[in-house]
Amino acid sequence: MEKSDFIWFDGEFVDWDSAQINVMTHTLHYGTGVFEGIRARNTEKGVSIFRLNDHVDRLFASAESYNLKIPYTKEVIFEAIKDVVSKNKLESAYIRPLVFFGEGEMGLLPKDVPVRVSIAAWLWGAYLGDDAVNKGVNVCISKWRRISPTSFIPLAKGVGGYMNSTLAKIDAVDNGYDDAIMLGDDGTVAEGSGQNIFIVKNNNISTPPNSTGALNGITRRTVIEIAKSKNIFIEEKNLTVEDLKNADEVFFTGTATGVVGVVSIDGDDISNGRVGEITSDLINSYEDVVNAKDDNFKSYITLI
């Protein structure tokens, strides 16, 4: 990780290495925390953040889901996210707001435990590697199932829930793959280890519904809007492993990931084993949107 100079921590900027917590912090022991992943980019219009309002709204919704009362307004967090990029003089950045229970009473019930907030930003390249956009990624069907919506809150970006994703990611990489696809309780497709997933079949696009345990991803929503603007039929429906392997194209979406083609699953090529035409077109359109080159989506751009 390439450290920046400052982190916004509980309402003020502190040196990166000074943003520390006690080992008795409640969330370290029980995992109750929420976060966001946000991108800032250097566009022709200036340094900007994509869909910042939506990210802040989801952060607060996730926090409410896990009984974390953020001690700041949305407006304060919104401005702090902008400020952490500008104060660190970053033109391109990955931004990580984190809300968590601090040090206090121990036990599963976080009674009289303060809620703390940090916002860090740093330079971080392509999550799945620089070649992923052009060459695509090779993935496997994970032996680990996606957390069930009946036992957790997968729609929220909860810290503890990502233990599930970490198991899938480590296992996939240890076995020579770039990433994993996780199935839900009923064996239908949910998402990647940290990305939403789509398939293309006969020029139509499908993606698993959130009821599978898939995150309601902001990049997912954006790609759905882009596809509709191109008059491409797109729907949410349950997908099987067979649907994936027989698809014309498969691709991942996520803020850290962007839009990336999946070219093989379990060693079997998807179609011709290359990033497909519709996926490539969506990659290009998505890049135009997030880099403020498409005025149809200009309301999603926040200039710093």
N, C-alpha and C positions, 0 to 999 in steps of 0.2 A: 504494500500500500504506500502510495506517495503522500506523505503527510502534508497538510496545509498548515497555515500559521495559527488559525483560531477556530474554536468551536463555541457555538452559542449554547450556554448551559444554565438553565434555571434563570433566564432573563438577562444574562450578561455574557459578553465575550471573554473567554479565557484562553490562555495558550493551549495549544493542542495537547501537550503532555501534562497539563495541569487539570484536564477534565477527567478527574478520577472519582471513584466511588469506593465505599467500604465493602469488604468481602461479606458482610452480613446484610447487604442489600437484598431485600425480599425477592426481587425478580431473579436474582442469581440462583436462588434456592428453589423457586416454584414456577418460574417462567412466565409470569403474568406481565407481559409488556406488549406494545404494538409499535409498528414502524411503517414508514413509507420509503419507497425508492423513487427518486425524482431526477430528471435530467435537465441540466442547463446547457445551452449550445450557443456557439458564436455564429450568429446568422447575419445576413446582409443588413438586417434592420437593427443589429446590435445583439448583445448577450441577452438571451431570453430563456424563460422556463416554460415548458409545455404543460398545459392543463393544470396549472398550479391550484386553481380553485377546487378542482375535482380531487386532487391529491390531499388537500387540507380537509375537505369534507370527509373523505374516506378515513383519514387519520382520526378525526373526531368520532366518526361512526364506529370504527374499530375499538377505540378507547371506551366508548359507551358500552359496547358489547361485553367488554371484560371488566366493567365496573371501575374503570380508571377515569377519574374526573380531572381533566386537564385544567390546571390552574391559570390558564391564559385564554384569551378570546381567539377566535379564528383569525381576526385581523392582526393580532400580535404575532401569531405563528406565521401567517402569510408574509408579513414584513420581515420577520426574522430569517425566513428562508431566503428571501431576496438578499438580505444584508450579509448573510454568511458567504454568499458567492462573491458579492462586491468587496467585502472587507478582506477576503483572501485573494482578491485580484485574479479570480478565475474566469477564463473565457469559456471553458468547457468543464463541466463538473457533474459528478454523481452526488446527489444530496440525500442524506439519511436522517430524517427526524425520528426520534425514539422517545417513547413515553413509557415510563416504568415505575414500579413501586420502589421507594428508597429504603433506607434503614429504619427499622421500628420493631414492632411486636413480631415475633416469629410465630409461624403456624399458617395453616391454609387460609384462615380468615384474615385478610389484610386490615386489621383494626388499628386505627391510629398510626397508619403508615403513610408518609407523604408521597405524593405523586411528583415525579421529577421529569424534566424534559430536556433533551439535548438535540442539537441540530449540527451535523457535521457535513462538510462538502470537500471533495477531493477529486483529483483527476483520475478517471478510471475508464479504460478503453472498453472494447467490445467484450461482453461477458463470456461468450462462447468462442472467443478468438477472432483475430483480424480476418482470417480466411473464411469464416463461417458464412458471411453474406454471399460470397461468390461460389463457394464449393458446397455449402450445406453442411449438415452434421449427421453423424451416424449414432443411432440411439438403440436402446433395448427396451423391452417390456420389463418393468421392474418386478421383482418378487415382493416388494413392499407395496401394500395397498394405500391409497390416499385416505387421509383421516376422514372418518364418516361425519356427515353433518348432524347425525343423531347423537354424537358423543363429543363434538367439538364445534367450533364456529369457523369453518374454513373460509367463509366469505370475508372475514376480518383478517388483517395481516398481523396475526398474533405471533409473538416471539417463540413461545413454546412449541407451536405447531410446526415450526421449521426443523425441529428434530426429525420429523417424518421425512421431509424433503432431503435432509442431509444424509439419512440412511440410503435413500434411493440414489442420490448423486454419487456418493462414495462407492457404492457397490457397482454402479455403471462404469465409472472411470477405472476402478480396479480390474474390471473385465474388458477393458480396451475400448469402451464407447465414450462418446462425448457427453451424453446425458441419458436420462431415463424417461419413459412414459409410465405414468401411474394409473392404475385402474381403481374404480370405486368398489364399494362393498358388493355390488351385484355383478362385478366383472366387466362392466362397461368402462369405456375410457373416461378419465377425469381430466388430467393435464400432465405437463412435464414436471420435473422436480421443482422448477421455479418459473414455469412459463405456461401460458394457455396454448392449446393446440387446435389446429384447423385441418380439414381435409378438403381437397378439390376432386370432384368426380363429375364427369360430363359437363364441365364448365360451371357447375354449381358448388357452393361452399357450405360446409357444415362444421359446427363446433359443439362440444358437449355443453349442456345446460349447467347452470350453477348448482342444481340439485345433486349433481354427481360429486360435489365437493370441490369443483373448480373455483378458483378465485375469480371474482368479478373484475377482471383486469382492466385497467384504464387503456392500455395499448390494445387489448382485445376489443373494447368498445370503439376505439378509434378505427381499427381495421374494419369492423362491421360497418361503420359509417362510410369509410372510403369505398368499400365494396358496393354498398347501396348507391353511392353517388355515381358509380360506373355501371349501374343497372345490372350488376351481377347478383343472381339469386343467392341469398345466404340465409341459413336457418340454424337454430339451436335444436339439436336432437341427440339422442343417445347413439353412441358409436361403439362398435365392437373392434377387437383387435383385427378381425378379418376385414372390416371396413378400412382400417388404416393400411393394411398391407396390400389391399386391392385398389387403393386410391390412385388417382392420376398424379396427385401432388399432396404433400403434407408439409405444414409449416408451424413453427412456434412463434409466439408473440410475447413481449414483456418489455418493461421499461429498460431494464439492464440489457436485455437480449436484442431489442428491436424486433424486426421481422426476419426470421431465418428459416430457410428450407430444411426439411428433414429428408435426406436422400436414401437412407436405409434404416431398416428396423430388424433387429436380431440378425444382422448380416445379410438380409435379403433386400435388394434394391427396390426402391419405390419407382415404378415405371422404368425409365432409362437410367436411374441412379444419378440424375442431375437435378438442379434446382429448376422447377417448372416455370412455364411462361407466365401463368397467372400470379404465382408467387413472386416472380421477379418484378412484374408490373406493380404489385402491391408494395414490394420493398421500395421501389423508386417513388411511388406516390406517398408512402409513409414518410420517407426522407424529405420530400418536398414539404409535407405538412408540418413536421416537427422543426424544420429549418425555416419556417415562416415564408415559404415560397408559394404557398397556395392560399389565396385570399379567401377561399370558401371556408377555411378553417382558422381565419385570423383571430377569431374571438378566443381561441385556446392559447394564444401567445401572450405571455406576460414579459414585458421588457424590464430589464433591471436598470 
